[in-house]
Amino acid sequence: MSRTVIASDHAPKAIGPYSQAVQVGNTIYTSGQIPIDPATGELIGGDIEAQARRVFDNLRAVVEAAGASFADVARVGIYLTDLANFAAVNAVMAEFFQQPYPARSTIGVAALPRGAQVEVDLVLVRG
């Protein structure tokens, strides 16, 4: 099965040897997004809500570049440096998704690249 690389100029460029997303068959795997402003390449400031919104905006740009939408998301992986932010990130996620919600894991981590408080990756299934 062939792999197709997906990229969007409306999401941050990869900061390592990886693609923003890869499609294999009808499944799309996004790389984790942290709250980087795609225009500046810098981590945004602000609280966890602002960082989470930037992350989901970045992911939406990649998903749309694949010709998909958040309705196609089957799984969400959320990584938080402080699990006390769980409820706040839930509230932001609810702004981007509608029922039926995708499956999800939320994992506490010691640190994320560039000092981000949150990172999110997605798995989408089309068709």
C-alpha positions, 0 to 999 in steps of 0.5 A: 500500500502506498503512502501519501505525505500531507502538508499544509502551509497553514500549520507549522513546518515539521521541526524534525525528520517527520511529515505533518501527516501521512495517508495510508489507504483510507487512514490518515495519521497526523504527527503531534502538533504543539502550539506553534504559530505557523506564521512565526514558527514560535510557540505561542504564549498564553494559558492552556486554553490558548495553547490547546486552541492553537494546537487544534487549529494547526491540526485542522489545517493539516486535516483539511489539506488531506481533504478530510474534516474532524468528523473523520477523526477516529482517535485523538491522543493528548499529551499534557505536562500537567494533568490538572489541565485535563478539564480545560483541554476537554472544554477546548476539544468540545469546541472542535468536535461533535458527537459521536466523539472520537476515541481518545487517550490523555497522557501526562508527560514530563515535558514537551518540545519547546516547553509546550503544555499540550501536544495532540495527534490524530488518526482519521479514517475516510470512507 
